[in-house]
Amino acid sequence: MPVVTISAAYGAGGSAIGPAVAEQLGVPFLDRAIPVAVAERLDVSERDACDRDESIGPWLSRALLAFGQMGPVLGGAGTETPPVAGPDEFCDATEQVLRERAASGGAVILGRAGALVLAEHPTALHVRLHGPLAARIEQAMALGETDRAAAERLAQQTDRQRERYVQHFYRADARDPAHYHLVLDSTAMPLEACTALIVAAARGREG
């Protein structure tokens, strides 16, 4: 079954194109289901997994405080508490989920450095969606995601977070076209056209 990874800048329409590609290829679309699966694998809450998803932020410190594990460090009375998974464990678990889903019948995977995790997959298609910042902000608003002020803020925050994630764990630039078979400016054509191009390319790769 086809395997497609999609790396999308904010406002590039990945959350709209991904499900459409999956539907036409007849495979699952994986986005929000990934941190849910990671939470089950690491035995943490879904909220914690979502906080840590595609992030290298200060989640671990917050989690340690929540579990009381900072007590001994701060001179308090420490009590025995369950171990908290660190950033590397979250990344490893995410990779395992991606590889298992790709091997179990195909999937369309949004984000999570899928093109790098599945770089050795023999038939996977790796796609990058991008476009000028101003056009992506307009597209995000057209898709009903947010207002202009929030879109401008989210564009910078989201892109920076995802790029830092890829750089930190894979020592790579998420924007580098060398990681992808197909790079599309998804603000320069209808999302339906982007979907059709990706579906055709995925079927070609599978063949």
Buried (B, 14 or more C-beta within 10 A) or exposed (E): BBBBBBBBBBBBBBBBBBBBBBEBBEBBBBBEBBBBBBBEBBEBEEEBBBBBBBBBBEBBEEBBEEBBBBBEEEEEEEEEEEEBBBBEBBBBBBBBBBBEBBEEEBBBBBBBBBBBBBBEBEBBBBBBBBBEBEBBBBBBBEBEBBEEEEBBEBBEEBBEBBBBBBBEBBEBEBBEEEBBBBBBBBBEEEBEEBBBBBBEBBEEBBE
